[in-house]
Amino acid sequence: MGPLLFLLYINDLPVVTAKNAKVVLYADDTSLIIASTNYTEFVTKLNNVLLDVQEWFRDNLLFLNLNKTTYLQFLTKRAKNSI
């Protein structure tokens, strides 16, 4: 019953980040996918998503475990050369 209640509890997280990121929920793991062809736009979206998620966590009396949080950025060769 615990995992089901957890999923119900975090079910509204994707709504909070809908305009800037896609949220993938799997068990107790959450992935935020932010896509952009422009680096400046990407950074802006990333910052907005992080602020939205931080506010959501605060409103729901949760905290983000920074020891279990990672950031991964994928770039094409062309994009990598233009940054």
N, CA, C and O atoms as a CHARMM CRD file, in Angstrom:
* protein
*
  332
    1    1 MET  N      0.82100  -1.19500   0.00000 PROA 1      0.00000
    2    1 MET  CA     0.00000   0.00000   0.00000 PROA 1      0.00000
    3    1 MET  C      0.86900   1.26500   0.00000 PROA 1      0.00000
    4    1 MET  O      0.47400   2.28400  -0.56700 PROA 1      0.00000
    5    2 GLY  N      2.03500   1.20700   0.62500 PROA 2      0.00000
    6    2 GLY  CA     2.93000   2.36000   0.71000 PROA 2      0.00000
    7    2 GLY  C      3.30500   2.94800  -0.64100 PROA 2      0.00000
    8    2 GLY  O      3.16900   4.15600  -0.83400 PROA 2      0.00000
    9    3 PRO  N      3.78500   2.11500  -1.60800 PROA 3      0.00000
   10    3 PRO  CA     4.14200   2.66000  -2.91500 PROA 3      0.00000
   11    3 PRO  C      2.96500   3.30900  -3.63400 PROA 3      0.00000
   12    3 PRO  O      3.13800   4.32500  -4.30700 PROA 3      0.00000
   13    4 LEU  N      1.78300   2.74400  -3.50300 PROA 4      0.00000
   14    4 LEU  CA     0.60200   3.32600  -4.14200 PROA 4      0.00000
   15    4 LEU  C      0.29100   4.70000  -3.56000 PROA 4      0.00000
   16    4 LEU  O     -0.01000   5.63600  -4.30100 PROA 4      0.00000
   17    5 LEU  N      0.36000   4.82300  -2.25200 PROA 5      0.00000
   18    5 LEU  CA     0.11000   6.11700  -1.61600 PROA 5      0.00000
   19    5 LEU  C      1.17300   7.13700  -2.01900 PROA 5      0.00000
   20    5 LEU  O      0.86300   8.31100  -2.22300 PROA 5      0.00000
   21    6 PHE  N      2.42700   6.69100  -2.13600 PROA 6      0.00000
   22    6 PHE  CA     3.49700   7.58800  -2.57900 PROA 6      0.00000
   23    6 PHE  C      3.20300   8.11100  -3.98100 PROA 6      0.00000
   24    6 PHE  O      3.34200   9.30600  -4.23800 PROA 6      0.00000
   25    7 LEU  N      2.79600   7.21800  -4.89300 PROA 7      0.00000
   26    7 LEU  CA     2.49100   7.63900  -6.26200 PROA 7      0.00000
   27    7 LEU  C      1.31700   8.61900  -6.29800 PROA 7      0.00000
   28    7 LEU  O      1.33000   9.58000  -7.06800 PROA 7      0.00000
   29    8 LEU  N      0.32300   8.37800  -5.48100 PROA 8      0.00000
   30    8 LEU  CA    -0.79900   9.30900  -5.41400 PROA 8      0.00000
   31    8 LEU  C     -0.34400  10.66600  -4.86600 PROA 8      0.00000
   32    8 LEU  O     -0.83000  11.71100  -5.29800 PROA 8      0.00000
   33    9 TYR  N      0.57900  10.63900  -3.92400 PROA 9      0.00000
   34    9 TYR  CA     1.06800  11.86100  -3.29500 PROA 9      0.00000
   35    9 TYR  C      1.84200  12.72700  -4.29000 PROA 9      0.00000
   36    9 TYR  O      1.70000  13.95000  -4.28200 PROA 9      0.00000
   37   10 ILE  N      2.65700  12.11000  -5.14500 PROA 10     0.00000
   38   10 ILE  CA     3.47700  12.88700  -6.07900 PROA 10     0.00000
   39   10 ILE  C      2.85800  12.99700  -7.47000 PROA 10     0.00000
   40   10 ILE  O      3.49800  13.50400  -8.39100 PROA 10     0.00000
   41   11 ASN  N      1.64400  12.53700  -7.62900 PROA 11     0.00000
   42   11 ASN  CA     1.00400  12.50000  -8.93400 PROA 11     0.00000
   43   11 ASN  C      0.86000  13.87100  -9.58800 PROA 11     0.00000
   44   11 ASN  O      0.78500  13.94600 -10.81500 PROA 11     0.00000
   45   12 ASP  N      0.82000  14.94500  -8.82700 PROA 12     0.00000
   46   12 ASP  CA     0.65700  16.27100  -9.41200 PROA 12     0.00000
   47   12 ASP  C      1.97800  16.94100  -9.77000 PROA 12     0.00000
   48   12 ASP  O      1.95700  18.04600 -10.31100 PROA 12     0.00000
   49   13 LEU  N      3.10500  16.33600  -9.50000 PROA 13     0.00000
   50   13 LEU  CA     4.39800  16.91900  -9.85600 PROA 13     0.00000
   51   13 LEU  C      4.52300  17.20700 -11.35000 PROA 13     0.00000
   52   13 LEU  O      5.01200  18.28000 -11.70300 PROA 13     0.00000
   53   14 PRO  N      4.10800  16.30700 -12.25100 PROA 14     0.00000
   54   14 PRO  CA     4.21100  16.62000 -13.68200 PROA 14     0.00000
   55   14 PRO  C      3.41900  17.85500 -14.10100 PROA 14     0.00000
   56   14 PRO  O      3.79500  18.52500 -15.06300 PROA 14     0.00000
   57   15 VAL  N      2.35200  18.16300 -13.41300 PROA 15     0.00000
   58   15 VAL  CA     1.54800  19.34300 -13.74700 PROA 15     0.00000
   59   15 VAL  C      2.33800  20.61500 -13.46500 PROA 15     0.00000
   60   15 VAL  O      2.22300  21.59500 -14.20100 PROA 15     0.00000
   61   16 VAL  N      3.13000  20.60100 -12.41300 PROA 16     0.00000
   62   16 VAL  CA     3.90200  21.77500 -12.00500 PROA 16     0.00000
   63   16 VAL  C      4.95600  22.14100 -13.04700 PROA 16     0.00000
   64   16 VAL  O      5.23000  23.32100 -13.26700 PROA 16     0.00000
   65   17 THR  N      5.54600  21.13500 -13.68600 PROA 17     0.00000
   66   17 THR  CA     6.65200  21.37600 -14.62100 PROA 17     0.00000
   67   17 THR  C      6.25200  21.20400 -16.08000 PROA 17     0.00000
   68   17 THR  O      7.12400  21.14200 -16.94700 PROA 17     0.00000
   69   18 ALA  N      4.97600  21.12600 -16.37000 PROA 18     0.00000
   70   18 ALA  CA     4.49300  20.76500 -17.70900 PROA 18     0.00000
   71   18 ALA  C      4.98400  21.68000 -18.81700 PROA 18     0.00000
   72   18 ALA  O      5.24500  21.20000 -19.92000 PROA 18     0.00000
   73   19 LYS  N      5.12100  22.97800 -18.57100 PROA 19     0.00000
   74   19 LYS  CA     5.48300  23.88300 -19.66700 PROA 19     0.00000
   75   19 LYS  C      6.96700  23.86300 -20.00500 PROA 19     0.00000
   76   19 LYS  O      7.34600  24.27600 -21.10000 PROA 19     0.00000
   77   20 ASN  N      7.81600  23.39500 -19.09800 PROA 20     0.00000
   78   20 ASN  CA     9.26000  23.42500 -19.34100 PROA 20     0.00000
   79   20 ASN  C      9.94000  22.06700 -19.36200 PROA 20     0.00000
   80   20 ASN  O     11.08200  21.95500 -19.80800 PROA 20     0.00000
   81   21 ALA  N      9.25100  21.02500 -18.88300 PROA 21     0.00000
   82   21 ALA  CA     9.91300  19.72400 -18.79500 PROA 21     0.00000
   83   21 ALA  C      8.89300  18.60100 -18.85500 PROA 21     0.00000
   84   21 ALA  O      7.71500  18.77500 -18.54100 PROA 21     0.00000
   85   22 LYS  N      9.38600  17.45200 -19.26600 PROA 22     0.00000
   86   22 LYS  CA     8.58700  16.23900 -19.20100 PROA 22     0.00000
   87   22 LYS  C      9.04700  15.47600 -17.96300 PROA 22     0.00000
   88   22 LYS  O     10.24500  15.32700 -17.72200 PROA 22     0.00000
   89   23 VAL  N      8.09600  15.00500 -17.19600 PROA 23     0.00000
   90   23 VAL  CA     8.41700  14.27600 -15.97300 PROA 23     0.00000
   91   23 VAL  C      8.12200  12.79800 -16.18800 PROA 23     0.00000
   92   23 VAL  O      7.04700  12.42400 -16.65800 PROA 23     0.00000
   93   24 VAL  N      9.09100  11.97100 -15.83800 PROA 24     0.00000
   94   24 VAL  CA     8.92800  10.52700 -15.92300 PROA 24     0.00000
   95   24 VAL  C      8.98800   9.98900 -14.49900 PROA 24     0.00000
   96   24 VAL  O     10.00800  10.10900 -13.82000 PROA 24     0.00000
   97   25 LEU  N      7.87800   9.39300 -14.05500 PROA 25     0.00000
   98   25 LEU  CA     7.79500   8.82400 -12.71700 PROA 25     0.00000
   99   25 LEU  C      7.85200   7.30400 -12.82400 PROA 25     0.00000
  100   25 LEU  O      7.10300   6.69900 -13.59100 PROA 25     0.00000
  101   26 TYR  N      8.74000   6.69600 -12.05300 PROA 26     0.00000
  102   26 TYR  CA     8.82600   5.23600 -12.01400 PROA 26     0.00000
  103   26 TYR  C      9.14100   4.83600 -10.57800 PROA 26     0.00000
  104   26 TYR  O     10.22500   5.11900 -10.06800 PROA 26     0.00000
  105   27 ALA  N      8.20100   4.18700  -9.94200 PROA 27     0.00000
  106   27 ALA  CA     8.32800   3.80800  -8.52800 PROA 27     0.00000
  107   27 ALA  C      8.68200   5.05500  -7.72400 PROA 27     0.00000
  108   27 ALA  O      7.91600   6.01800  -7.72300 PROA 27     0.00000
  109   28 ASP  N      9.82800   5.05800  -7.04100 PROA 28     0.00000
  110   28 ASP  CA    10.19800   6.24400  -6.27600 PROA 28     0.00000
  111   28 ASP  C     11.27500   7.07100  -6.97700 PROA 28     0.00000
  112   28 ASP  O     11.91600   7.91300  -6.34700 PROA 28     0.00000
  113   29 ASP  N     11.47500   6.84100  -8.26400 PROA 29     0.00000
  114   29 ASP  CA    12.42600   7.61500  -9.05700 PROA 29     0.00000
  115   29 ASP  C     11.67900   8.60600  -9.93800 PROA 29     0.00000
  116   29 ASP  O     10.61200   8.30300 -10.47200 PROA 29     0.00000
  117   30 THR  N     12.24700   9.77800 -10.07800 PROA 30     0.00000
  118   30 THR  CA    11.66000  10.81800 -10.91300 PROA 30     0.00000
  119   30 THR  C     12.74200  11.36600 -11.82800 PROA 30     0.00000
  120   30 THR  O     13.84200  11.68900 -11.38000 PROA 30     0.00000
  121   31 SER  N     12.42100  11.46800 -13.11600 PROA 31     0.00000
  122   31 SER  CA    13.33400  12.07200 -14.07700 PROA 31     0.00000
  123   31 SER  C     12.65100  13.27400 -14.70400 PROA 31     0.00000
  124   31 SER  O     11.47700  13.21700 -15.07000 PROA 31     0.00000
  125   32 LEU  N     13.39400  14.35500 -14.82200 PROA 32     0.00000
  126   32 LEU  CA    12.91200  15.55200 -15.48700 PROA 32     0.00000
  127   32 LEU  C     13.66300  15.67500 -16.80000 PROA 32     0.00000
  128   32 LEU  O     14.89300  15.71200 -16.80600 PROA 32     0.00000
  129   33 ILE  N     12.94800  15.73800 -17.90300 PROA 33     0.00000
  130   33 ILE  CA    13.57700  15.82500 -19.21900 PROA 33     0.00000
  131   33 ILE  C     13.29900  17.20400 -19.78500 PROA 33     0.00000
  132   33 ILE  O     12.14800  17.59800 -19.97400 PROA 33     0.00000
  133   34 ILE  N     14.37700  17.93300 -20.05300 PROA 34     0.00000
  134   34 ILE  CA    14.28500  19.28600 -20.58800 PROA 34     0.00000
  135   34 ILE  C     15.00500  19.28000 -21.92600 PROA 34     0.00000
  136   34 ILE  O     16.17600  18.91200 -22.00500 PROA 34     0.00000
  137   35 ALA  N     14.30600  19.68600 -22.97000 PROA 35     0.00000
  138   35 ALA  CA    14.90100  19.67400 -24.31100 PROA 35     0.00000
  139   35 ALA  C     14.87000  21.07400 -24.90400 PROA 35     0.00000
  140   35 ALA  O     13.88600  21.80300 -24.76900 PROA 35     0.00000
  141   36 SER  N     15.96200  21.43500 -25.56200 PROA 36     0.00000
  142   36 SER  CA    16.04400  22.72100 -26.23900 PROA 36     0.00000
  143   36 SER  C     17.20100  22.69200 -27.22300 PROA 36     0.00000
  144   36 SER  O     18.21400  22.03700 -26.98200 PROA 36     0.00000
  145   37 THR  N     17.04800  23.39500 -28.31900 PROA 37     0.00000
  146   37 THR  CA    18.13600  23.49300 -29.29900 PROA 37     0.00000
  147   37 THR  C     19.00800  24.71200 -29.03600 PROA 37     0.00000
  148   37 THR  O     20.05600  24.86800 -29.66300 PROA 37     0.00000
  149   38 ASN  N     18.59200  25.57400 -28.12300 PROA 38     0.00000
  150   38 ASN  CA    19.32100  26.78500 -27.79900 PROA 38     0.00000
  151   38 ASN  C     19.81800  26.69200 -26.35900 PROA 38     0.00000
  152   38 ASN  O     19.02900  26.44500 -25.44700 PROA 38     0.00000
  153   39 TYR  N     21.11800  26.88800 -26.14800 PROA 39     0.00000
  154   39 TYR  CA    21.70100  26.71300 -24.81300 PROA 39     0.00000
  155   39 TYR  C     21.11100  27.69000 -23.80000 PROA 39     0.00000
  156   39 TYR  O     20.80900  27.30300 -22.67100 PROA 39     0.00000
  157   40 THR  N     20.94700  28.93800 -24.18900 PROA 40     0.00000
  158   40 THR  CA    20.38900  29.94100 -23.27700 PROA 40     0.00000
  159   40 THR  C     18.96900  29.57700 -22.87600 PROA 40     0.00000
  160   40 THR  O     18.59200  29.70100 -21.71000 PROA 40     0.00000
  161   41 GLU  N     18.18400  29.12800 -23.84700 PROA 41     0.00000
  162   41 GLU  CA    16.81000  28.69400 -23.56400 PROA 41     0.00000
  163   41 GLU  C     16.81900  27.47100 -22.63800 PROA 41     0.00000
  164   41 GLU  O     15.98800  27.36500 -21.73500 PROA 41     0.00000
  165   42 PHE  N     17.75700  26.55800 -22.86800 PROA 42     0.00000
  166   42 PHE  CA    17.87700  25.37600 -22.02000 PROA 42     0.00000
  167   42 PHE  C     18.14600  25.76600 -20.56900 PROA 42     0.00000
  168   42 PHE  O     17.50600  25.25200 -19.65200 PROA 42     0.00000
  169   43 VAL  N     19.08300  26.66400 -20.36800 PROA 43     0.00000
  170   43 VAL  CA    19.43200  27.09800 -19.00800 PROA 43     0.00000
  171   43 VAL  C     18.23500  27.78600 -18.35200 PROA 43     0.00000
  172   43 VAL  O     17.96700  27.56600 -17.17100 PROA 43     0.00000
  173   44 THR  N     17.52300  28.60600 -19.10100 PROA 44     0.00000
  174   44 THR  CA    16.33400  29.27700 -18.57200 PROA 44     0.00000
  175   44 THR  C     15.27900  28.25400 -18.16600 PROA 44     0.00000
  176   44 THR  O     14.71200  28.34500 -17.07700 PROA 44     0.00000
  177   45 LYS  N     15.01100  27.27300 -19.04200 PROA 45     0.00000
  178   45 LYS  CA    14.03900  26.22600 -18.72000 PROA 45     0.00000
  179   45 LYS  C     14.47700  25.43300 -17.49800 PROA 45     0.00000
  180   45 LYS  O     13.66400  25.14700 -16.61900 PROA 45     0.00000
  181   46 LEU  N     15.74100  25.08200 -17.43800 PROA 46     0.00000
  182   46 LEU  CA    16.27300  24.31200 -16.31100 PROA 46     0.00000
  183   46 LEU  C     16.07900  25.06600 -15.00200 PROA 46     0.00000
  184   46 LEU  O     15.61800  24.49200 -14.01600 PROA 46     0.00000
  185   47 ASN  N     16.42500  26.33400 -14.98900 PROA 47     0.00000
  186   47 ASN  CA    16.25900  27.12900 -13.77300 PROA 47     0.00000
  187   47 ASN  C     14.78900  27.24900 -13.37900 PROA 47     0.00000
  188   47 ASN  O     14.45800  27.16100 -12.19700 PROA 47     0.00000
  189   48 ASN  N     13.91000  27.44800 -14.35000 PROA 48     0.00000
  190   48 ASN  CA    12.47600  27.53900 -14.05900 PROA 48     0.00000
  191   48 ASN  C     11.94000  26.22900 -13.49000 PROA 48     0.00000
  192   48 ASN  O     11.16000  26.23000 -12.53800 PROA 48     0.00000
  193   49 VAL  N     12.36100  25.11700 -14.07700 PROA 49     0.00000
  194   49 VAL  CA    11.91700  23.80800 -13.58900 PROA 49     0.00000
  195   49 VAL  C     12.41100  23.57200 -12.17200 PROA 49     0.00000
  196   49 VAL  O     11.65200  23.10600 -11.32200 PROA 49     0.00000
  197   50 LEU  N     13.66500  23.88700 -11.90900 PROA 50     0.00000
  198   50 LEU  CA    14.20500  23.68300 -10.56800 PROA 50     0.00000
  199   50 LEU  C     13.49000  24.55500  -9.53900 PROA 50     0.00000
  200   50 LEU  O     13.25100  24.11200  -8.41600 PROA 50     0.00000
  201   51 LEU  N     13.15100  25.77200  -9.90300 PROA 51     0.00000
  202   51 LEU  CA    12.39400  26.63300  -8.99200 PROA 51     0.00000
  203   51 LEU  C     10.99300  26.08100  -8.75600 PROA 51     0.00000
  204   51 LEU  O     10.50300  26.08500  -7.62700 PROA 51     0.00000
  205   52 ASP  N     10.34700  25.60500  -9.82300 PROA 52     0.00000
  206   52 ASP  CA     9.00700  25.02000  -9.69100 PROA 52     0.00000
  207   52 ASP  C      9.03900  23.77300  -8.81000 PROA 52     0.00000
  208   52 ASP  O      8.17200  23.58900  -7.95600 PROA 52     0.00000
  209   53 VAL  N     10.03200  22.92600  -9.01900 PROA 53     0.00000
  210   53 VAL  CA    10.14600  21.69200  -8.23000 PROA 53     0.00000
  211   53 VAL  C     10.46700  22.02200  -6.77100 PROA 53     0.00000
  212   53 VAL  O      9.91900  21.40600  -5.85700 PROA 53     0.00000
  213   54 GLN  N     11.34900  22.98800  -6.55700 PROA 54     0.00000
  214   54 GLN  CA    11.67600  23.39800  -5.19800 PROA 54     0.00000
  215   54 GLN  C     10.42700  23.90000  -4.47400 PROA 54     0.00000
  216   54 GLN  O     10.20400  23.55400  -3.31400 PROA 54     0.00000
  217   55 GLU  N      9.61900  24.70400  -5.14300 PROA 55     0.00000
  218   55 GLU  CA     8.37600  25.20100  -4.54200 PROA 55     0.00000
  219   55 GLU  C      7.40100  24.06100  -4.26700 PROA 55     0.00000
  220   55 GLU  O      6.75400  24.03200  -3.22000 PROA 55     0.00000
  221   56 TRP  N      7.29500  23.11400  -5.21500 PROA 56     0.00000
  222   56 TRP  CA     6.40300  21.96600  -5.03200 PROA 56     0.00000
  223   56 TRP  C      6.83300  21.14500  -3.81600 PROA 56     0.00000
  224   56 TRP  O      5.99900  20.73900  -3.00600 PROA 56     0.00000
  225   57 PHE  N      8.14400  20.90400  -3.69500 PROA 57     0.00000
  226   57 PHE  CA     8.64700  20.15500  -2.54100 PROA 57     0.00000
  227   57 PHE  C      8.30700  20.88000  -1.24700 PROA 57     0.00000
  228   57 PHE  O      7.84100  20.26400  -0.28800 PROA 57     0.00000
  229   58 ARG  N      8.53900  22.18700  -1.22100 PROA 58     0.00000
  230   58 ARG  CA     8.25300  22.95700  -0.01300 PROA 58     0.00000
  231   58 ARG  C      6.76500  22.91100   0.33100 PROA 58     0.00000
  232   58 ARG  O      6.40000  22.71800   1.49000 PROA 58     0.00000
  233   59 ASP  N      5.91000  23.08900  -0.67500 PROA 59     0.00000
  234   59 ASP  CA     4.46000  23.07100  -0.44600 PROA 59     0.00000
  235   59 ASP  C      3.96600  21.71800   0.05700 PROA 59     0.00000
  236   59 ASP  O      2.98200  21.65000   0.79400 PROA 59     0.00000
  237   60 ASN  N      4.64400  20.64500  -0.33900 PROA 60     0.00000
  238   60 ASN  CA     4.23000  19.29400   0.05300 PROA 60     0.00000
  239   60 ASN  C      5.03200  18.73100   1.22900 PROA 60     0.00000
  240   60 ASN  O      4.96500  17.53900   1.52900 PROA 60     0.00000
  241   61 LEU  N      5.78700  19.60900   1.88300 PROA 61     0.00000
  242   61 LEU  CA     6.57100  19.24000   3.06200 PROA 61     0.00000
  243   61 LEU  C      7.53400  18.08700   2.78400 PROA 61     0.00000
  244   61 LEU  O      7.69600  17.18600   3.60700 PROA 61     0.00000
  245   62 LEU  N      8.16500  18.12800   1.62200 PROA 62     0.00000
  246   62 LEU  CA     9.15600  17.12100   1.22800 PROA 62     0.00000
  247   62 LEU  C     10.50900  17.79600   1.06600 PROA 62     0.00000
  248   62 LEU  O     10.60200  19.02300   1.04600 PROA 62     0.00000
  249   63 PHE  N     11.54400  16.99800   0.95400 PROA 63     0.00000
  250   63 PHE  CA    12.86600  17.53700   0.67300 PROA 63     0.00000
  251   63 PHE  C     13.53600  16.68200  -0.39200 PROA 63     0.00000
  252   63 PHE  O     13.24500  15.49600  -0.54300 PROA 63     0.00000
  253   64 LEU  N     14.42900  17.31000  -1.11300 PROA 64     0.00000
  254   64 LEU  CA    15.17500  16.64300  -2.17100 PROA 64     0.00000
  255   64 LEU  C     16.49400  16.14900  -1.59800 PROA 64     0.00000
  256   64 LEU  O     17.26400  16.93200  -1.04200 PROA 64     0.00000
  257   65 ASN  N     16.75800  14.86100  -1.73100 PROA 65     0.00000
  258   65 ASN  CA    18.00200  14.28800  -1.23900 PROA 65     0.00000
  259   65 ASN  C     19.09800  14.57600  -2.26900 PROA 65     0.00000
  260   65 ASN  O     19.18100  13.90900  -3.30000 PROA 65     0.00000
  261   66 LEU  N     19.92400  15.56000  -1.98300 PROA 66     0.00000
  262   66 LEU  CA    20.96400  15.96700  -2.93700 PROA 66     0.00000
  263   66 LEU  C     22.02800  14.89900  -3.13700 PROA 66     0.00000
  264   66 LEU  O     22.71200  14.90000  -4.16000 PROA 66     0.00000
  265   67 ASN  N     22.18100  13.99200  -2.18700 PROA 67     0.00000
  266   67 ASN  CA    23.14800  12.89900  -2.35300 PROA 67     0.00000
  267   67 ASN  C     22.68700  11.88200  -3.38400 PROA 67     0.00000
  268   67 ASN  O     23.50300  11.13400  -3.92200 PROA 67     0.00000
  269   68 LYS  N     21.39200  11.84300  -3.66700 PROA 68     0.00000
  270   68 LYS  CA    20.84800  10.90100  -4.64600 PROA 68     0.00000
  271   68 LYS  C     20.38500  11.59800  -5.92700 PROA 68     0.00000
  272   68 LYS  O     19.74300  10.98200  -6.77800 PROA 68     0.00000
  273   69 THR  N     20.71000  12.86800  -6.05700 PROA 69     0.00000
  274   69 THR  CA    20.27200  13.64700  -7.20600 PROA 69     0.00000
  275   69 THR  C     21.43400  13.81900  -8.17900 PROA 69     0.00000
  276   69 THR  O     22.53800  14.19600  -7.78500 PROA 69     0.00000
  277   70 THR  N     21.17200  13.54100  -9.44200 PROA 70     0.00000
  278   70 THR  CA    22.21100  13.71000 -10.46400 PROA 70     0.00000
  279   70 THR  C     21.66800  14.54300 -11.61400 PROA 70     0.00000
  280   70 THR  O     20.45800  14.68400 -11.79400 PROA 70     0.00000
  281   71 TYR  N     22.58600  15.08200 -12.37400 PROA 71     0.00000
  282   71 TYR  CA    22.27500  15.91700 -13.52700 PROA 71     0.00000
  283   71 TYR  C     23.06300  15.35800 -14.70500 PROA 71     0.00000
  284   71 TYR  O     24.26100  15.09600 -14.59100 PROA 71     0.00000
  285   72 LEU  N     22.40100  15.17900 -15.81000 PROA 72     0.00000
  286   72 LEU  CA    23.05200  14.62600 -16.99200 PROA 72     0.00000
  287   72 LEU  C     22.58400  15.41200 -18.20200 PROA 72     0.00000
  288   72 LEU  O     21.38400  15.59400 -18.40800 PROA 72     0.00000
  289   73 GLN  N     23.52800  15.87200 -18.99700 PROA 73     0.00000
  290   73 GLN  CA    23.19400  16.65100 -20.18600 PROA 73     0.00000
  291   73 GLN  C     23.72100  15.92600 -21.41900 PROA 73     0.00000
  292   73 GLN  O     24.88200  15.52200 -21.47500 PROA 73     0.00000
  293   74 PHE  N     22.84000  15.77000 -22.40500 PROA 74     0.00000
  294   74 PHE  CA    23.21500  15.15600 -23.66800 PROA 74     0.00000
  295   74 PHE  C     23.31600  16.24500 -24.72700 PROA 74     0.00000
  296   74 PHE  O     22.43300  17.09600 -24.83600 PROA 74     0.00000
  297   75 LEU  N     24.39300  16.21600 -25.50800 PROA 75     0.00000
  298   75 LEU  CA    24.59500  17.18300 -26.58100 PROA 75     0.00000
  299   75 LEU  C     24.98200  16.45800 -27.86000 PROA 75     0.00000
  300   75 LEU  O     25.64200  15.41900 -27.82400 PROA 75     0.00000
  301   76 THR  N     24.56800  17.01300 -28.98000 PROA 76     0.00000
  302   76 THR  CA    25.06900  16.51200 -30.25400 PROA 76     0.00000
  303   76 THR  C     26.44600  17.12100 -30.48300 PROA 76     0.00000
  304   76 THR  O     26.80900  18.09200 -29.81900 PROA 76     0.00000
  305   77 LYS  N     27.20300  16.57500 -31.39600 PROA 77     0.00000
  306   77 LYS  CA    28.54000  17.12400 -31.67700 PROA 77     0.00000
  307   77 LYS  C     28.45900  18.57500 -32.13200 PROA 77     0.00000
  308   77 LYS  O     29.27900  19.40600 -31.74100 PROA 77     0.00000
  309   78 ARG  N     27.47400  18.86800 -32.95300 PROA 78     0.00000
  310   78 ARG  CA    27.30400  20.22500 -33.45600 PROA 78     0.00000
  311   78 ARG  C     26.97300  21.20000 -32.31100 PROA 78     0.00000
  312   78 ARG  O     27.52400  22.29900 -32.24500 PROA 78     0.00000
  313   79 ALA  N     26.08300  20.79100 -31.42900 PROA 79     0.00000
  314   79 ALA  CA    25.71100  21.62300 -30.29700 PROA 79     0.00000
  315   79 ALA  C     26.87700  21.80100 -29.33900 PROA 79     0.00000
  316   79 ALA  O     27.06400  22.87800 -28.77200 PROA 79     0.00000
  317   80 LYS  N     27.65500  20.75100 -29.16000 PROA 80     0.00000
  318   80 LYS  CA    28.78400  20.80500 -28.25800 PROA 80     0.00000
  319   80 LYS  C     29.81200  21.83000 -28.73300 PROA 80     0.00000
  320   80 LYS  O     30.41800  22.52000 -27.91400 PROA 80     0.00000
  321   81 ASN  N     30.01100  21.93300 -30.02900 PROA 81     0.00000
  322   81 ASN  CA    30.98300  22.86900 -30.58900 PROA 81     0.00000
  323   81 ASN  C     30.50200  24.31800 -30.52600 PROA 81     0.00000
  324   81 ASN  O     31.32000  25.23700 -30.56100 PROA 81     0.00000
  325   82 SER  N     29.19900  24.53500 -30.43300 PROA 82     0.00000
  326   82 SER  CA    28.68200  25.89800 -30.44300 PROA 82     0.00000
  327   82 SER  C     28.55800  26.50700 -29.05200 PROA 82     0.00000
  328   82 SER  O     28.24800  27.69200 -28.92200 PROA 82     0.00000
  329   83 ILE  N     28.79700  25.71100 -28.00900 PROA 83     0.00000
  330   83 ILE  CA    28.67800  26.23700 -26.62900 PROA 83     0.00000
  331   83 ILE  C     29.98600  26.85500 -26.19700 PROA 83     0.00000
  332   83 ILE  O     30.09400  27.35200 -25.07600 PROA 83     0.00000
